[in-house]
Amino acid sequence: MAEPVNLNRFRKEKARAEKKARADQNAVKFGRTKAEKDLTQARADKAKRDLDGHKAEE
C-alpha cells in the first residue's frame, strides 16, 4: 500500500517552488550587480560634490 500524502505540505512546497522561480526570474530581469550599484552611487556622490563645489559661499 502507498504512503499517505499530506496534501497541505505538497501544496505549500509547490507554492514555495513557484515563488522561488518567480524571484529568480525577477532577479535576472531587474537585478543589478554590486559593481553597477557601486558605480551608480559613486556617480551620485561625485555629482553632489561638484554641485557643492559650485555653490557660492556666504
GIGI-V379603 format. One line per field, one symbol per residue. burial: # if it has 9 or more other ideal C-beta (glycine too) atoms within 8 Angstrom, else .. Layout:
# GIGI-V379603
burial: ???
This chain:
# GIGI-V379603
burial: .........#...............#..........#..#..................
